[in-house]
Amino acid sequence: MATVNIGNLTFTHKGDYASGTTYAKNDVVYYSTNGNAYIAKQATTGNAPTSTAHWDLFAAGSGGIWNAGLSLGSAGQVVKVNSGASSLEFGTIVSKILGTSYITYNSRSQPPQSPSGSNGYSGTTNIFPSNQFQYTKTIQNSHLQGWLVVSGMGGGQAHHGRGTVSFSIDGSTLTNSHVVGTATSSNINGNLSTYLFKVANNSSAGTITIDPRYGGNGNRFWDIINPNANDNNEYSVSTASYMFIMEVAN
């Protein structure tokens, strides 16, 4: 009659799997990468539990959402997958938005009235006086995006206050905006024109001047920027234009 070694019918739980530990046949480990438990088929060292030549699945777990071996992180950290996509770890959230700026322009002005073409003015002519909209970039090769809201008043033609606005960060290269909402100005009624923009990547950090310019069909757009009660009694207070800028990592 054959002799049966009862010791071979049992198993020993060894806790979390460690690659440097030598395991004997029937040792059971928890594998935090996928949340499963495995039992050794033979003596093994350095062979991950997913190696079917050395391990059998002992119990399917929770998919690696949590394990007792993952120590508590620091305040403000989150649980995330590591860079090797092999396990979980605590870490900080890396934001794509590196900074923001909200800039208000309150001055009343009368912009030039003859756009040079569909891509905006040539040279450095700006809708507003120069250097009104600036942002200090924190890193190289990020890009700037946001929106511009212009408070303007037409003066006799229904197309006043409409058209395309282009943006530049180097004084020459123009990036067209996307018009979100632009009211038609008739006679002397005012309007708010809203433009979304994204300017090209810039290899430099530091202060960047965003230069909004006229574009469109060559007609006038605003006779007056930020009109007040002296321009028309419909304005009880002076109006304002503004720009919201975000620095976004690539």
C-alpha positions, 0 to 999 in steps of 0.5 A: 500500500502506498504511503501518503505524506500528509504534509504534502496536502497542506499549504502555507500562506506566505503573505505578499509575494517578494521576488527575492524570497525562495518559496517551497511547493504549496506555498501561497502568496498574494500578488498585489499586481492583480489582486490574486493569490497563487500556490507554488507548484514547485520550489521557486525563486524570482519567478512571478506568480503569473508564471504558469510553470511555477504557480497555479491560481489559488484564488481570484482577488479584487483586481489589485484595487487595494492590498495590505502591503500598500502603505498609507500615502501622504496628505493630498496624494492619490492612488495611481498606477506606477510608471511601469504599469505593474502595480499601484502606488501613491503619488501627486496629481500632475495638472495640465493647467499650469497657471491662469490669468484674468485681465480686465481692460477698462479704457475707452478707445477707438481702434483703427477702422480699416483691417488689411485683410482676412488675417488681421492687421499687418505690423503690430497694430492691436485692437487695444493699446499695445501690451495690455494682455500679457502672461508670464509662462512658467515653462518652455513649450507649453501653450496658451489658450483662453477667451477674449470678450470685447465690449464694443459699439458700432456706428451706422452699419449692421456688420459693426462688431462682427468678424474674425479676431486673430491672436499672436504671441510673436508680433507676426504669426497669427492664430485665428480664433473660434467665435463663441457668440457675437451679437450684431451691432446695429447703428449705435447699439453695443455688443459683447463679442466672445472669442476662444483662442489657442496660440501656438507653442512657444519655446520660451518661458517668461512674459508673453504678450498676446496680441488680438487683431482684427480680421474678417471681410475688411469692414469696420468692427467696432467704432468704440471699445468700452463705450460709456454714457457719454457715447450713448445714454443706454450705458449707465456705467462704463463697460469693460473688455477682458481676457482669461488666459490659461497656460496648458502643458503639452 
